[in-house]
Structure formats: C-alpha cells, structure tokens
Amino acid sequence: MEQETGAAEGLVRKRVRALRLAHGWSLDELARRSSLSPSTLSRIENGQRRLALDQLVGLARALDTTLDQLVASDVEDVVVSPVVDPHGWRRWPVRAQPGLSVVRQRLTVPPDPARMRAHAGQEWLVVLSGTAVLLLGERRYRLGADQAAEFPTMLPHALGAEHGPVDVLAIFDRAARRDHQPAATD
C-alpha cells in the first residue's frame, strides 16, 4: 500500500510541475497564485516534502484544474470506441468532461432554413472534408476543410453540405447533444 501511495504522490508531483511549466510559470509565480512559498513548492515538486490536502486544493485551483484531475491515477484504457446512434452518427464521449461528446457527421444535402432549430447548449465544429454551409440566425457561413465554427445553440441554426458530401467533427455539450439529434423523418 505504501508503494501505491508513493507512486500516486510521485504522479501528482509530476503533474504539478508539468502544469506549472505548461503555464510558463516560475516557482515564484505559482507560489503567488497558490499561497505557498517557492521553497515549499520546490520541495513538493522534488519529493522532499509530503503533500497535504490543503496544499493540493490550493495547487489545483491555482493551476486551473480540479483536485480529481490532479490526483487521478494513471489511466490504462485510453482508447474510446464510438457509439453509433439510430441516425447513423458516430459519437465518442469525452471521459474527462462528462456531458461532452465528439460527433462525426457526414452531410450530403444543403441546410434547410425551414428546419433551423434553437436549443440550450454550445457547439464547436470543424470541417474535415468538403464544404459545409452553416445557417446561423440570419447569417450564412461557408466553411471549407480545416475551418471551424463555435456558437451558442440558442441561435437558430442548421448545417448542411454544399455541392457534395461534407465530413464534420463536432463537439457538443450535454444540452446540445440531447437536443441536436437529427429529426426523425416525418
């Protein structure tokens, strides 16, 4: 058990250092943000001081992460298989952000202004191939390969293809995914 605790603590130390460096912060900057001294942080990162719960909470907050993410054990299963919904969309849940899903869509018809919908949520999408047309409120956007769009789904919107198939990768939050399923055929 002590070996497992030591391994977990070592992993947390590495994460603290990696996150600090990813932010481009010195020990002094993280110390200022976490209310710990630079020497305490140095000893924590180098394994010369045990980690205390109150220090972890302050470090997680300062590093803009959660305590869960900071202390999570190594993951062994990093491969996520898609779920195919009844409409043929492939969806991958994002484990680190419950409620978020990545969806791949192949669109073959232009967007229908009569089917524009508005609902709670947020959507981000990138065009993988082809040309997409995004109707958003009163505006029309043309998106080519490698172009992305992000918008609140409270704006009436519809997405479709222009002159042939388009492949899109989208990220939906829970509200957008639930309300953004393709409409059943009438």
Sequence and secondary structure as in RCSB ss.txt:
>XXXX:A:sequence
MEQETGAAEGLVRKRVRALRLAHGWSLDELARRSSLSPSTLSRIENGQRRLALDQLVGLARALDTTLDQLVASDV
EDVVVSPVVDPHGWRRWPVRAQPGLSVVRQRLTVPPDPARMRAHAGQEWLVVLSGTAVLLLGERRYRLGADQAAE
FPTMLPHALGAEHGPVDVLAIFDRAARRDHQPAATD
>XXXX:A:secstr
 HHHHHHHHHHHHHHHHHHHHHHT  HHHHHHHHT  HHHHHHHHTTSS   HHHHHHHHHHTTS HHHHH    
S      EE TTS EEEE TTSTT EEEEEEE S   GGG B  SSEEEEEEEES EEEEETTEEEEE TT EEE
EETTS EEEEESSS EEEEEEE HHHHHHTS     
